[in-house]
């Protein structure tokens, strides 16, 4: 399974990503092992969805990072 996830930190900053192991990936974000979030405060998972196909997961992640996906996220997911 592939997981598309949304994280939020204490400063209300969000991060969207894809992983095969959500628990390990969250630990990587919070321990400074992820380049994009290493200088940020601790994150929590606020939403995720599982996909059986890698291509669909990455396609949905790309959509969520677009302007229309941002609006969809705020209206329907969080």
C-alpha positions in Angstrom: 0.0 0.0 0.0 1.0 3.6 -0.6 -0.2 6.3 1.7 -0.8 9.9 0.8 -0.6 12.0 4.0 -1.0 15.5 5.3 1.0 16.6 8.3 0.6 19.7 10.4 3.0 21.2 12.9 2.5 23.5 15.9 2.8 26.5 13.7 -0.1 25.3 11.5 2.3 24.6 8.6 1.2 21.6 6.5 3.2 19.1 4.5 1.8 16.6 1.9 3.7 13.5 0.9 3.6 9.8 -0.1 5.1 6.8 1.6 4.8 3.0 2.0 5.4 3.2 5.7 3.5 6.1 7.4 4.8 5.5 10.9 8.4 5.4 9.9 8.0 8.4 7.6 6.4 10.5 10.4 9.4 9.6 12.7 11.8 10.7 9.9 10.0 14.1 9.6 10.1 14.6 13.4 13.7 13.5 13.9 15.1 15.9 11.2 15.9 13.2 8.6 13.7 14.8 6.0 15.2 17.7 4.1 12.0 19.7 3.6 10.9 19.5 7.3 14.1 19.2 9.2 14.1 22.8 10.6 10.4 22.7 11.6 8.7 21.7 14.8 7.1 18.3 15.4 4.4 17.1 13.0 1.3 15.1 13.5 -0.7 13.2 10.9 -4.0 15.0 10.3 -5.2 13.0 7.3 -4.1 10.0 5.2 -5.5 7.7 2.5 -4.2 4.3 1.3 -3.7 3.4 -2.4 -2.9 0.0 -3.8 -1.2 1.5 -6.9 1.9 3.7 -6.7 0.9 5.8 -9.7 -2.5 6.7 -8.3 -0.9 7.7 -4.9 1.6 10.0 -6.6 -1.0 11.4 -8.9 -3.3 12.3 -5.9 -0.3 13.8 -4.0 0.4 16.0 -7.0 -3.2 17.1 -7.2 -3.3 17.9 -3.5 -0.3 20.2 -4.0 -2.0 22.1 -6.8 -4.1 25.2 -6.3 -7.4 23.3 -6.8 -6.2 20.5 -4.6 -5.3 23.0 -1.9 -8.9 24.2 -2.0 -10.2 20.6 -2.0 -8.1 19.8 1.0 -9.3 22.7 3.0 -13.0 22.1 2.1 -13.1 18.3 2.4 -10.2 16.8 4.2 -9.2 19.1 7.1 
